[in-house]
Each structure stands twice: as structure tokens, then as C-alpha cells.
Amino acid sequence: MAFPQTRLRRLRASPALRGLVRETDLRAEQLILPLFVSETAEGREEIQAMPGVQRLSIAEAVKEAGEATRLGLGAVLLFGLPAEKDREGSAAWDEEGIVQLSTRAIKQAHPELLVVTDVCLCEYTEHGHCGVLSEDGQVDNDASVDLLARTAVSHARAGADLVAPSDMMDGRVGAIREALDEEGFSQTPIMAYSAKFASAFYGPFRDAAGSAPAFGDRRGYQMDPANGREAVREALLDAQEGADMVMVKPALAYGDLIRAVKRASRLPVAAYNVSGEYAMVKAAAAAGYLDERATVMEILTSLRRAGADIIISYHAKDAALWLAE
């Protein structure tokens, strides 16, 4: 007995027709490229744990932004690496800080490219935590929120199109929204790192940014990977406080939460395909265990299928080239 083929099976058999029935699309403009901009870098400095990713001087960041524009990427996301750190992380809100200067330079050279700025203190504090510390050595949530709002305003003043608080302090989205509105930046959106987990996948980033905590860890303010319902609650709280977009980070092991947050929040959802996820693929591809191109495209497509509207990925440039082919 010959079993009948389904209609989709017949269509999939034809390369010319396959695209007509594909449920999930992936486009370059849905991708954001993270950039590490460094106050001390001379040109480009290779990051050993992240092959193909560099710490960039402002001039080199402008060149990367130009490449992102040429490839049709949706935006760049700036992480700042200051020359000096202190207990409060004061370089984060310095009007002449590395992110502020880089934002101005990129917007002047490539005004059509969206610039997103990371709003956090971990790259700027000498202790490596995402907020300021109280006298007993604990992160002071409320004092940190004030400084994060000040940082976001300085980024908007420099020309940032979107600010992205990644610190996970309680109430920071509302405080940032209020501060932006008071300073005349009511049209500057907030992309909140809403469900940011205390993950093992961040190791290469902390090496790249020099932001590993000097003591303890971040489990007190980042989320337990076992808690899915909490992730949805956090996203809804950020939405209530004024977030225009919410994020799930990491991405690869959290497709269920990307879907859940998308359904519950009804806001655009970003997924951060983080440094450890990037480094794993790079290492496996270098060893000949995986086809890098096929693996990356499958991962990015799976994140779109889960519900991500935007994907932040260190593979963004490669993916845009592959999509163009």
C-alpha cells in the first residue's frame, strides 16, 4: 500500500516551493550586534574566549557600526569598558564616558543605524557588582536605581536610540522612565532585561568586559534558572513600569520562557544569544564537531520560532551575510 504524502511534504521536497510554507522567518534587521567599546583599546583587541569578537576603540566601533549598516542589521548594542573603575561606577554616567563618546561618534557617522546602550554598573565598579554596595557589603537596590537612571539619561543625551537596563535592580525601569521623561527624552524607549538569569553562560562576557564580581555572586538580584513563573512576573512588572520591550537572557536554554513572556506581556521580546552560547558553537566548529553556519542559523531560527522579535547575537554579522546568500 502506498501511503499518501502530506501537502507540506510535497512542497518541502521542492527547494523553489519550500520558502512558501516556512512558518518562521529570519531577517538581518531582526538582529542586534553587541560591541565592546574600550577607553584603553588601541584599535582592536582580540578576546580569547570569544574568537572573532574584539574590544574596540571608538574609531573601530564606528567602522563596525558601518559594517552593521551595510549588512542591514537592526542595531548595535554598546558595552563600555572604562579606563578606571571606582566603588560607585561613576564612569557609567560620565558625559564624556566611553559609551557616551562612542554613541555620539556612531550616530554622527551612521545616523540611520539604531544605537542601543547597556545600562548597568558592573563594567564600571571596582567590585564588579551591578549596583553600589552598602556598608555591610550588600548591593543597595535603591541607591543603585538612582545611579542607573542617571546613566540612562546620559546615554539618551548622547544620542542613544534605545536604553537597555541590564542590572536587575527592583524598580529601575520605572525610575529610568521617570528620569528620561523629566529630562525631555519621553520618546526614548526602554528595552528591559526583564528575565535575566544567574547563568553559567556568561563566562566569556565577564572576561571580555572585566566585570566578574570580586566577591560573592549575582544570585541575589539575577534570577534562578529553575523559576519560569517568576520570569513572567518580572516581565509584567517591567511592562507596568514603562518598558517598551522586554528581554529573556540567556536564549538557547530558555525558549519556553521566550514563548511564555511573549504571550503574557504582548510586548516585543528580545532574546540575548549570549557569550557562552557563542563560544560553545565556535569551539565545536573549530574542532570539526559542528557546521558553524548550519548550527547558528538553526539556533537563531529556533529563537524566532519561540517568539523572539529581536535577537542579540555575536553571530549577527555572519548571519546577515549567510542570509544575503
Order of alpha helices (4+ residues) and beta strands (2+ residues): alpha-alpha-beta-beta-beta-alpha-beta-alpha-beta-alpha-beta-alpha-beta-alpha-alpha-beta-alpha-beta-alpha-alpha-beta-alpha
